[in-house]
Amino acid sequence: MNKIVGIFLCGILTVFCMQVQCVESDTGLDTEIDGQIIGLVLQSDIDTEIGLVPENDTALDTGIGLMSEDDMVVDSDTEIDLVPENDMVLQTDIDTEIASDNTVVDTFAVLKADYDYSAIKVLKQIRGGKKKSICSFIVDHANTVFLVKQTNRPGPTGELIAVRDMFATHIAESHNLPANRVRLIPKNMNLPGKVRKGIAGTLHLCVSGKNLSGKSGLSLQQPISVQLIKDMSQHDDFPRIVALDTFLGNAARRNNTLFYDEATNRFAAIDLESAFKTQLAEVTRSFFKAYLNNKSLVLSKKQFDSLTVYRDTLKMLVKNNSIQDQHGLLDYFVAQVGIARKDKKVAQLIALYKTRIKENHAYCQEVVTILDALLRSYKDKVLDLSDDQESILVINRSARYDLLCNSMKDEYRDKIQCPESTLVDIVNKISAYCIAYQ
């Protein structure tokens, strides 16, 4: 008992002394180009909550933030409610789509047992910060670009990265939300680009466009704030992405994980593996509840419409994903990845994830109810601003992006026999992802 009390007091002292704690994401990557390390992606702990006093929007230290696997501790007596393997949830992802010439395309054909691996070209490898992840870029017979990702951490807890990635992207894809598509690479499949044998991985369909790593003054990273409400009104895809992150408890939405495709005027979110690491919905509930009580929030028409889309998306996610269904989906992917269920740390983390799922679901329901009332009360009070009074979203082109594209075109021109336009598309995607993980 004295030991438990001592640990508890040390935890309180740590939260009190630290205003902002930064940790490295499981996907924090560096990339080596021409023998030089470009950099690391650091996914920061979010230990601050936007102040619930709307007038000053101050930041309060709440201790609510991203947690590393080593920090996640649950009571050893917590009941581990795992779905038996014969009762697993069935995966419903559809991997075929209709191409522009009306032919049926199997997007993830490389995962088929009879696929000819000689048609796959491995173009580049990038390694995770502190060797936590290892990724490879590959192209298939149709010159489709994929990212092959595996944990590089010892022990079964590292494989939970694949579980979180699969869970979160499955939720996004099943609701047609703007996020990248991901499939599981079984542990016994030796797909080219998969470095660690006997360890499951994930196959990410690389999205088109360039990321917002060079864009300043805009952020969709939560917890919620007045500025975030303004920022997510800048594009129709933003409130849907923010709602997805709220539902999943993903506070790692950095600009380098947002990709913009000029051809379609669409955004896509990547890197959803930080699901379950924060109680975003609890903070969001408190934030909107404060504004509901004092009526001091000022909204433009665009911001009001954006909040409405955010509310509707969150309502859809709550309605379509019961706690029981999410727990079953989590167990399904744990089984598919092949993680040792009897490992004590794995069992504790799975129990923690299930607790987070249960709490996030309940808080999201409250957020929807509060936003229903808030939006009703503001319906006739929005400001009708002209376009020049609203901030305009501008996507800056990174000089490093152009440099990487040019160097890769020269490197891959002989390796990939394809039209120049296809080559440009391939190197654009790889360059954008390298910039995303710098």
GUKEVO-116416 format. One record per residue (C-alpha): x, y, z. Coordinates in steps of 0.5 Angstrom, whole numbers, plus 500, padded with zeros to 3 digits. Layout:
XYZ;...
***
This chain:
500500500;506505502;509504495;502505491;501511495;508513494;508512486;501516486;504522490;510522485;505522479;502528482;508532483;510530476;504533473;505539477;512541475;511540468;507545464;508541457;512534456;514532449;515525447;516522440;511519436;511511435;511514427;516519429;521518423;528520420;530519413;536519410;537522403;544522400;547520406;544526410;539525416;533530414;530530421;525527426;518527427;516529434;509528436;508532442;505530448;499534449;499536457;495543456;487544455;485550452;482554458;475553459;474561460;472563453;474570454;482569455;483562451;488561456;492554457;491550463;495544465;491538466;496532465;491530459;496528454;499523449;502517453;507512450;506505451;511505457;507510461;500506460;499503466;492500469;490496475;493489475;486487477;483490471;478485467;481483460;475482456;477479450;473476444;474469443;478467436;472464433;467470435;472475431;469481428;469480420;473485416;468489411;473493407;472493400;479493396;476493389;474500385;472502378;478505374;477511369;476506364;471502367;475496369;475493376;482494380;484490386;488496389;491491394;493486390;500485392;497482399;494476395;497469396;498468388;501475387;508475383;513479388;518480382;513486379;514490386;520495386;522497393;524504392;526507399;527506406;526510412;527509419;523511426;526515431;530511436;528505431;521505433;519504426;521502419;518503413;519502406;516505399;514500394;511500387;506495384;505492377;501498376;506503379;501504385;505507391;505504398;508505404;510498408;510500416;513495421;515496429;522496430;521495438;522489441;517485444;509484443;507491445;511494439;506490435;500494438;502500433;499496427;493494431;492502433;493503425;488498423;483500428;483507426;483507419;478502419;473506422;475512418;474508411;468505413;465512414;468515408;472520412;478523409;484519411;489514408;487507407;491501410;491494410;494489415;500485412;500478416;506476420;508470415;507474409;514476406;512482402;518486399;519492403;517488409;524488413;522484420;520477418;515474423;512480425;506483422;506490419;501495415;501497408;499504407;496506400;500513399;495519398;496524393;498531394;503535398;503535406;502542410;508542413;510548410;504552412;504556418;498559422;493553421;493547425;487542426;491539432;487538438;485539444;479544441;480551442;477558439;483558433;481550432;474552430;476558426;482553422;477547421;472552417;477553412;476547408;470542408;474536409;477539416;471538421;470531419;478530420;477533427;471529429;475523427;480525431;476527437;472520437;479516436;482520442;488522437;491528439;497527434;494531428;500535426;500539419;505534416;500529417;495533412;495532405;492536400;491534393;490540388;487536383;481534387;481540392;481534397;485533404;487526407;489525414;495520415;498517421;492515426;496510430;496515436;488513437;486511445;492516447;488522449;481523452;480529447;472528448;472529455;476536454;472538448;465537452;468541458;470547452;463547449;459546455;463553458;460556452;453554452;453557459;456564458;454565450;460569449;462565443;462569436;461565430;462567423;457563418;463559415;465557422;457555424;457551418;463547420;461546427;455543424;459538420;463536426;457535430;454531425;460527423;461525431;454523431;455518426;461515429;457515436;451512432;455507428;460504433;458502439;462500445;461493444;463493437;469497438;471492443;470487438;474490432;480491437;480484439;479482432;486486430;489484436;488476433;490478426;496481428;498475432;500478438;501474445;495475448;498472455;503477455;502481461;503488459;499487452;493485456;494491460;494496454;488492451;484493457;486501457;485501450;478498452;477503457;479509453;474507448;468506453;470513456;471517449;464514446;460516452;464523452;462524445;455523446;455528451;459533446;453532441;448533446;451540448;453542440;445541439;443546444;449550442;448551435;440552436;442558441;447561435;443559429;440567429;447570431;452568426;456573423;455574415;462576413;465577406;470572403;475578404;474578412;475571412;482568413;483564406;487557406;493558402;498552401;505553400;510549396;516547400;523548397;525541400;519538396;522540390;529538391;527531393;522530387;528532382;533528385;528522386;526523378;533522376;534516381;528512379;527514372;531508370;529503375;521504373;519503366;513508366;511514362;514521365;507523368;507516372;514517374;512524377;506522381;510517384;516521386;511527388;508522393;514519396;517526397;511528400;511523405;519524407;517531408;511529413;516525417;522529417;
***
